[in-house]
Amino acid sequence: MIIKTKKYALDQKTYISLAMRSWVKNNWYWGFVPLGLIFANAILNVTGVYPNWWIYLVIVLLTILYVLFWAVQFTGITQMEQTKSLFQKYVYEIDSRQIMLKLNAREGGILKWDQIRSVTKDKTAYVMVVSNDQAMNGMKVNWLAKIVAKGMKNAQFLYLPYSIFTTENELKFMDTLLKRKGFLAEPEKVKE
């Protein structure tokens, strides 16, 4: 069976929101660094070893700047010519071999299942994270570019809302296909 969806284009606001949510989900533990510094500074203030107030301001300001840096990166992706294809209207044809993204009858692209890193099924859509490992292989980049590439590893994805599927059977087949590919967990059977 081949699933053929309605034409759909990812909205830029949705992209930024999902990319930031994914980034926070993968980097939440870094929030303990500023909390630890604030806690250590509070102890130094209370004990009188090194009384200051400006370190609190610097820690909060640097934390906000760090989060804003990533927000600007994800917003910048929506404005770049190279990533214009992320926001074009496609018809998706999905089968067990591949996902075809069609702009029209003659133009489009193919995404093999081994290029999908993970799939998340939420209340309104499937979010398929595309691996950028093939693109990064053999690239000679500096340390800053490596850090940015690592932080943006989940920034390339397909967002397939349930509303673009034409029938309920297509949604069920999509679930079955994703379970077969190992992206969605099978529900556990209850022993009697």
N, C-alpha and C positions, 0 to 999 in steps of 0.2 A: 504494500500500500504506500502511496505517496501522499503526503500532506501538502496541500497548496493553500497558502494563506492569502488573506486580502493584502492589498498594498499598504505598507506602513513605513513611516519615517520616525526615527527616534528624535524626540524633542530635546533641545539643548539643555533646558532646565532640568529635565528628568535625568539626563546624562550626568550633569554636575552633581545633582543630589545623590544618585546611585554611586558615583565614583567616590565622593567624599564619605558616604556611609561605609563603603567597602574599605577605604583607607583607614577610617577610625576603627573599624572592626579588626583590622590587621595590625594596628599600631597603638591600641589603647594602653598597653603596658608602659609606654614611654611617658604617660602621664604621671607615673610614680617618681620620675626624676625631679620635676619642679615641686611636687608635694614633699619629697624628701629634703630638698634644699630649703623649702619654707619651714619645715619642721626643725631641721638643724639650725637654721637661723633663729627660730623662736627660742630654742634651748639656749643658744648663745646670748640672746637678749635677756632672757629671764635670769640666767646665771651671772650676767654682767661681764662676761668674758669679752664680748665684742658687741656693744650696743650700737645698733643702726636701724634705720627704717628704709633706706633706699634699696636694699637688696630685695625686699618684697616687690617693690615696683619693677625692678630689673627682671626678676624671675617671671612675673606676670606678663610684662611686655614682651620678653623673648618667647614665651609660650604662645602668646597671641600671634606674634610675627611668624612663628614656625607653622602654625595652623593656616594662617593666611597665605604663606608661601605655597602650600599644597593646594589651597583653594584657587589661587591664581594659576597654578599649573593646569588644573583640570578645566578651568575656564578658558585658558589659552588653547587647549586642545580643540575646543569648539570653534575657534577663530582661524585655525591654521588651514592652509590650502591642502596640505597632505592628508588631513583627517576629514576632509569634506565628505568622503564616501561613508563615514559613520552615520551621517545625518541625511542621507538620500532615501527616497521612497523605494522600497524593494518589495517584491513578492517572494516569499520564501517557499521553496519546494524541499521538503524534508523527507528523507527515506533512510534506510538502514546503512547506506554507504556514505552519504554526504548531506550537506545542507547547501542548496543552490540559492544564491541571492541574485534575483533578476531585476534589473532596471526596466527592461523591456524584452521583447522576444529575442533580440540579438546581443544585448549587453548584460553583463553580470559577472558573477564570480562563484567559485566553489570553495567551500570550507569542509575539509575532511573531519571526521569525528576525532581523529587523534590530535587535532589542533585545539580541541576544546579541553581546557584545564579542569573546569568544574561547572556545575549547574546548580542554581538555587531556584527553588519553586516557592514563590511567596503568594500573597493573597490575590495578586492581580496579574502576575506574569512569570515567565521563565526568564532567568538571567543566566546566560551562558558566557562564562569568562573564557576569552580566547588567549591561548598561550603566545607569548612574544619571544619564546626561546629560540625559534628558528631565525627570527630577525636579528637577535642579539649575538648569535654564533659568529665568531670571526671578526666582530667589530672591535676596533681599537679605539677605546674612549678613555677619557681621564676619570679620575676618582669621583668628581662631582656628577658627571654624566652617569656613572654606574649607580650612584646613590639615587638619582632621580629615576633611572630606569627601574631599579628595584622597587621604589615607592609607587611606581605607576604600573606594576605588573598586572594588576587587576583592573586597569583603566580601559582596557579594550574588551568590549563585551557585546553580545547580542541581547537585546531586550525584546522579548516576544510576549506582548500582552495577550491574555486569553481572548480578548475581543477580536483579534485578527484571524482566529481559527473559525472556519465556516460551520462546523458541526460539533456536537458533543463527542461523537465517535473519533474525530480527529484529535481532540484533547486526550481522550483515553488512549489512543494509539501513541501519542507523544509521550505520555507517562510510561507506557509499556516499553517504548523504544529507549527512553532514558534509563529505565530500570535495567534493561538488557545490556546497555552500554556501561552500566555501573555508576551512573551519575546520581541516581535517586535510589534510596534504600527501599528494599522490599518490606512491606509491613510484616511484622512478626505474627506467626500463626499461634493462636491460643490453644494450649494443650488441654484436653478434656480429661 
